[in-house]
Amino acid sequence: MAKTKKAVDAEEQKSDGLDVVQYANETKKELSKVVWPSRQQLFSESAAVILMVILVATIVYVVDNLFIWISGRVF
């Protein structure tokens, strides 16, 4: 029995382990399980991250300048 081009293409996709429609359906199913943060959580956690980045950058800046000052005194 001769197979249609569509059937042959479908078999080739399955043999490669790639089924775009199944992938899209599973992705949609998994995304429906995600618990998205509220707007308040999003803003508060973003603010915390920004403050920590500023704090760490300031510490690195101070330590860098300290080493520059010390190396200037030694050499």
Phi, psi and omega in degrees: 000130182279138180265149176283163179299323180296319180293321179294316178298320180295319179294320179295321178296316181292326179290331177280348182082018183239111175232103188297318181294316179296320178299315180296318180295317179293324178296315178298319179296317180292321179294335177288343179274348184290135175263107183279142181288154176285169181298320180295316178298318181299314180292317183292319180288326176294319178297319179297318179295315180297318178296320179294321178297316179297317180299311182294319178297321179294317179297316179297319179298314181295314180296319178299313179294326176298314179294323177297316180296315180296315180293330176292327179284326184281316186260000000 
